[in-house]
Amino acid sequence: MPPPSTSNEKTALPEQTAIDVDDHRVEDVVLARKITGLKWAVVVLAIISSTFLYALDNTIMANIRPGIIKSLGHIELLPWITVAYPLGEFNNKWLYITAVFLFEVGSAISGAAPTMSVLVFGRVLAGVGGSGIYVGTVNILTIMTAPVERAQYLGFVGMAWSLGTILGPMIGGAFNDSKATWRWAFYINLCAAALAAPAWLLLIPSSSPRAGVKRLEKVKQLDFLGITLFAGGVASIILILGFGGTIWEYSSARMVGLYVALGLVWVAFICQQWLRIFTISPIFPIHFFANVELVIMFLQTAIAISDILVTIYMLPLFFQFVYGDSTLRSGVYVLAVTAAGIAAAGGGGAVFPKFPLYMVWFVAANAFIIIGAALLTTISDTSSRGTVCGFAIINLIGGGLIVQLSFTVGQVKAGPRDVRPVNTFLTTAQMFGLAVSLGVATALFVNIAVPELSLLMPDRTKDAVYAAVEGVGNASFDELSDIVRGEILRVVAKSVAKVFYLNVAGGAWGFVTALALKRERLAL
């Protein structure tokens, strides 16, 4: 129950109402908003910059994978690198500063990694920190701002995330093609953090939703069993997507064991959360599944993030392979294309309050996703660059329109008492969509391309074929005949095109579920 308000507390609230967070009143919002002017701008910029770094690190792998493989080898671990980062993104109970520290340590390990296994470990550690950064950013700004201004600042978070997502492939490509090498794609996080660290440590005010509860008691109330089961369930999904068909045969004993573990762990997690076994504070607001509109917001969030990430990850591969682009050149084109997504996110955030019929927004956005993704399934090695970019722009406008909109809608629909749980709920949707979509996309692409490429290069080892799939083997194609090289380009282009059926399916699912939303104006 909320602690009783004292008379002093009441007189301290002439303009703002305290926010209920996890059934506790957060009076710190009043204290925080005493920060104004330049100091407030620095605090907001420092907090949002961490989200920018997190988003940058999310997509920076899109253009440096070939360089990593050339440097460290072990191409068979590539699917695991791509999804190892999201794997760590579900233990998001870390405090914000601790999350930043873990993210930077993971970045340092990734940059200095002498082997592929060390790089995987660094990415997992950075993923743990990255999830804490994102959730911490949303929660801190929610606590520090009044409801009337909260949407604006959460919009800044979305723009920072979008900008980082756009610049990731370009910055990664620039480092990969320079003397600095791909390692500085990770070291850059340390430099940026050094600039923002004073603001993080000195200017962000302390706040606690339950100031009267001792630290030890808070630790005891953590849902350790839920955290363990959820991490195990996500790990099983990622292992199946990353290793199935590429490293382990789908019918192998290891894969069968993963199938069984997947079912058992998720059933155990749902039961544990629903019945609150060994916890009084479940990590997942499972009661939201009784609210149809919040469930739809969860799906829309996962679909939007999946659409954006799959497109950003697959386009560089297509550009590098079909058009012979360098990693930097392909990054520039991806930057231009994905600018449509950030323009849609920023423009939509400005227009939505004037036209808050949210069902229309989700229906229209998913229509863009379906049309753009369907067009992308038709691209081939003969498609012009303008055609491919045009199709991708249509697709990304759809994802950009709703990638953050569900947070605004969800918070209003759930009410002020559930603001923080809604943030957790929808952030989980983003992380889940990110992990699963990249895992599925990578596995689908590899499983389509490798068998056909193996027929075209019967004298090559499995590792060499995997390398060719990722663009590492381009230089070795010089010794092949023009006919074989042409067939290889055709196979890769066709395989990339088929991956976009994932976006078509996601958009179709989103379109249908959006029609079930209420035809009403959101009460902002």
N, C-alpha and C positions, 0 to 999 in steps of 0.2 A: 504494500500500500504506500502511496506517496506520503512523505513526512509532512506533518502539519506546517503551514506557513506561519511565520511569526509576523507581528505587526510591522516590523522593519522591512521584511521581505515584501509585504503588500505595498508599502509606500514606495518601495524601490522600483515598482513596476507601472509607471504612469503610461508608458507607450507600448511596451512589449509584454507579451504573455509568455510565461515559462513553458518550455516544451516538455511534454511527457515522453520519456524515452525508457523503454523496458519497464513500464510501471513506476518510474521514478522521475520526479520533477528536476529539471536541469536549470537551476538558477544562474549557472555560469553564462548563459546567453546574454544576460544583462551586463555582467562584468565584461564579457568579451567585446560587446558593442560600444564600450567606453573607448576602445581603441579606434581612433579615427585618423583621417589625413594620411600622411606619408607612411606612418607606422603601420596602419591598417593595410595599405596597398602593398607594403613589403611583406607582411604576414601572408596575405592572400597569394601574392606572386610566389613566395617560397613554397607554400603548400601545394599550389597547382603545378609548380615546376616539377615536383616529384612525380605527379601523375604523368606529365609530359615524358619524363625519363622512362617511366614504366611502360608507356605506350611505345616509345621509341625502341625500347629493348624487345618489345613484343614482336615487331616486324623487321628489326634490323637483320635477323637471320635470313630473310627472304633473298638477299642478294649476296651473302657471304658464304653460303653453304659450300659452293664449289671450292672457294679458297681454303676453307677449313679442311675439307677432305684432301686437297692437295698437300696441305701442311701436315695433317695428323693421320691420314689414312683411315682404315676401318670404315669403309663405305656402308657396311652392313648395319652400322649403328645409327645411320642417318635418320630413319624414322623416329628413333628414340630421342635424338637431340631435339627435333622439332616439337615433340610433345612432352619432353621432360620438364620443360619450363612451366607449362600449365599444370603439370602434375603437382608441383608444390604450391599451387595457387589456392588450395582449399583449406589450409590450416591458417585461416585469417583471424586469429585471436590475438595476434601480436599488437603491442602498443605501437603507435605510429613511429616513434623514433627508433625503436628496436627493429621495426620493419625496414626502415631506411638503412639501418646499419647492416642488416642481413642482405639486403639487396646490393649494397656496395661491396660487401665481402664476396658475394656470389659473382659480381661483375669482375672483381679483381682475380678471382680464381679462374673464371672463364677466359680472361685475357691472357693469363700466364700459363694456361693449361698445356702441359707437355704431351698429353695423350688424350684420346677421345673420351676415355672413361672419366678423366678429371674434368673435362669440359662438360660432360653430362652432369656431374655432381655440382659444378658451379652454376649451371643453368637451373637445376632444381632449387638450390639455395636462393638464387636470385628470384625464382618464382615464388618462394615462400614470402620473401620480403616484398615482392611486387604486389602480391595480393593484399598484404597488410597496408601498403602505401595507398592503394586505391580505396579500400574500405575505410581506412583511417581518414583520408582526404574528405570523402563524402560525409562521414560521421562528424568530423571536426567542424566542417563548414555548416552542417545542419545544426549543430549545437551553438555555434558562434553567430548565427544569423537569425533574424526574425522571419516568420513565415512569408511576409510580404516581399522580402528581398531574396529569399532562399532560392527560388527558381533561377534567378539571374546568376547567382554564384555557382549553382550546380551546372548551369549552362556553360560557365567558364571551364569547369572541369571537363565537360564533354568536348569543348573546343580544343582544350589542351591535349586530351586523349586523341582526338582526330588528327591534330597537327603532328603529334608524335608518331602516330600510325603512318601518316603520309611520308614523313621525313625519314623514317626508319630505313626503308630500302635504299633511298638515295644516299644517306650518310654511310650506311654499310657498304654500298657499292664504291663510294669514293675512297674509303679506307682500304677496301679490298684491292683496288687498282693502284694504290699509292705505295710508296716505300714504307709507310707506317704499318701496312698489312692489316688483315682483318682483326687482329688483336686489339687495335685501338677503337674498334667499334664497341668494345666493352670498357676499355679504360676511360673513354670519354665520360662515362657515368661518374667516375671518381672526381674528375675535374669539375663537372657541373655541381656535384654534391658539395664540394669544398666551398663553392661560392654561396650556396644557399644554407650551409650548416649553421652559421651564426644566427640567422633568422629562425631556423627550426629550434635551436637550443635556447635562445634568449627572448624571443618575441612572442612565440605561441603561448598563450596562457594555459595554465593547468586547469583541468576540469575533470570532475568525477561524477558520473550519474548517481553514485551511491556513496557520498562522502562520509556517511556515518558508519559504513561497513569496513571492518578491518581488512587489510590486504590478504592475510592468511585465509580469512573467511571467503573472500572473493575467489582465491585460488581453489579452495575446497569445492566451490560451487561450479567450477568449470566442468563442462561435460566431456571428460577425457575419453569415455567409452564412445560417445557419439563422434568425436573428432577422429578416433582411431578407425571406427567402422566406415565413416565417410571417406577418409583417405584411402582405405583399402578398396572400397567400391570404385572410386575414381581410378586408382592404380590398375585395377583389373580391366576396366574399360580401355584405358590407354595402352596397356600391354597387348590386349587383343587387337586393337587397331594398328598399333605400331609394329608388332611382330608377326601377326597372322598373315601367312602367305608370302612374306618377304624373308623372314629369318626362320620361323617355325612353320611347318605345314599345318593347315587348318585341322587336320585329323590326327595330329601328333598327340602324344600323352600330355605334353606340357600345355597345349592349347585346350584340350578337354578339361584339364585341371583348372585352367583359367575360366572356362565357361561355368563350371560348377561353383568355383569361388565367387564369380560375379553374382550369380543368383542368390547364393547363401548370404553373402555379405550385405547385399541391398535389402533383402527381406529382413535380416537382423537389424539393419539400421532403421528401417521404417517402423518396425515393431518397438525398438528401443526408444525412438523419438516419440512415437504416439503414446506409449505407456509410461514414458519418463522413467525408464529403468536405470537405476544408479545415477540419477540426476534430478535436480529440481529446476534446472535451467537448460533445456534442450538447445543445441546449437542451431537447429533449423526450425523456422516458424511453420511447422507442418500444418497448423490450423488454417493457414492461408489457402490451402487447397480446398477448403470448403467455400471459398469465395471465387466464383467463376471468373470474374473480371481480373482478379489478381493472378489467377492461373494463366489467363490469356496474356497478361503483361509479362509473365515469366517466359512464355513461349515466344512472344514478339521480341523480347530482349535477346534471347538465344539465337533466334533466326537472323536478326539484324547484325549481330556481331559475327556470326558465322558467314553471312554473305560478304561482309567487308573483308574479313581475314582470308577467306578462300580466294577471293579475287586478287587481293594484294600479293598473296603467296604464289599464285599460278602465273600471273602476267609476266613477271621477270623471267621465269623459265621459258615461256613462249618467246619473248623478245630476244633473249640471248641465243636460243637454239635456232629459231626460224629466221630471224633477221641478222644474226651474228653480232648482236649488240654486246658491248662491254657491260660489266655490272653497273658502272656509273651511268652509262647512257640509258640502260634499261630503267635505272632508278629515276632518272629525270622524267621519262615517259610515265612511269607509275605515279610520280608526284603530280604531273599534270592531270592525269586521269582521276586520281583519288581526291584531288582538290574539289571535285564535284561533290564528294561525300561531305567534306567539311563545310562547303558552301550551303549544302542542304541542311546540315545540322544547325549551323549558325542562323541561316535565314528562317528555318522552321521555328527555332526557339524565339525569334523576334515576332513572328507572325502568329504563332499559336495562341497567345493570350487574347488576340483580337478575334480569333476564330476557333474557340476551344471545343468544337464538335469532334472529339477525339476519335470516334469510330471512323469518321471520314478520313482522318489522317492515316490511320493504320491500313485501311483498305487501299487507299491511293498508293501508299509507300510499297505495299506488297505487290501491287500491280506493276510498279516500276521494276521491282526485283524480278518478277516473273518474265516480263518482256525482255529486259536486258540480259538476264541469264539464258533465256531461250535463244536469243540471238548469238550469244557467246558459244553455245553448243554447236553452231554452224561454222565456226572459224576453221581454217585449214592453213597449210603451208603456202597457199596461194593468196590468202587474204591480205589486203593492204593494211598498213599500220593504222591509217585513219579509220578504217572500218572496225578494227579490233578496239581501238580507243573509244570510238563512238558507242559501241555496244556496252563497253565497260562503264562508261559515264552514266548511261541510262540505268544500269544495274546498281551502281553505287549511290545514285541519288535516292533510290528507295531505301537502302540501308541507312544512309545518313539521316534521313528524315525522322527515323524512329529509334536510333541507337540509344538516345538518352531520354526520349519522350516518355517512356514507360515509368521512369523514376518520378516525374512530375505527376503523371496520372495516378500511379500507385500510391504515392504519399497522400494525395487528396482523397482517394477512394477508401484507404485504410483508416484515415483519421490521425490526429496528432499523437495519440497514444502509441501508435505502431509505426511512427516515422522511421526509427532506427531498424526495427525488424524488417520493414519493407526494403530499406537500403541493403540489408544483408541478403534478403530473398532475391532481389533483382541482380545484385552483384554476383551471387552464386550462379544465376542464369547466364550472365556474361562469361564467367570463368568456365562454366560447364560447356557453353557453346563454343568457346575458343578451343578448349582441349579436344572436344569430340570432333569438331569440324576439321581442324588441322590433322588430327589423326586419321579420320576417314578419308580426307582429300589426299593425303600422302599415300596411304595404303592403296586407295583406288587407282591413283595414277601409276604407282609402281607395278601393281598387279596387272594393269592393262598394257603398259609399255614394255615391261621386261620380257614376257614371253615372245612377243613379236620381234623385239630387237635381238633376242637370242637366236631366232631363226635366220636373221639377216647377218649375224656375226657368230657363226657356229664355232669359230676357232678362238673366241674370247672367253675368258673365265667369267664366273658369275659376278665377281667384284668389278671387272672391267665393264660389264653390261650395266651394273648399277651406277658406275661412274658416268657412263654415257647418258644415262637417264637424267642425271643431275647436271649435265652440261660440262662435267669435268673432262670428258673424253673427246671434246670437239676437235682438239688439235690432232689427235690420233686418227681422225677421219680422212686426213690427207692421203693416207695410203690405200684407202678404199676407192672403188670405182665411182664414177659420177652417178651411176644408176643406184648403187647401194646407198651412197650418201643422200640422194634424193628420197629414197624409201625411208631412211632413218628420220629425216625431217618430217616426212608425212606421218609416220607412226607417232612421233613425239607430239606433233600438232594435234593429231586426232585424239591422243590420250588426254592432253590438256583440255580439249573441247568437251570430252565426256565428263570430266570432273565437274563442269559447270551444271550438270544435271542435278547435283546436290543443291545448288542455289535455286534451281527451278522448283525442286521438291519443297525446299524450305519456304519459298515465296508462296507456293500454292497452299501449303499448310497454314501459313500466316494469313493469307487472304480469306480462307474459309473461317478461321477462328475469329478474325476481325469482324466478320459479319455478325457474330454473336454478341458483340459489345453493345451497350445501350446507346441509343440514338439521342444523346443529351449533351448539353454543354457543360464542360467541367467547371465547377464552382471554384475559381481561383481566388 
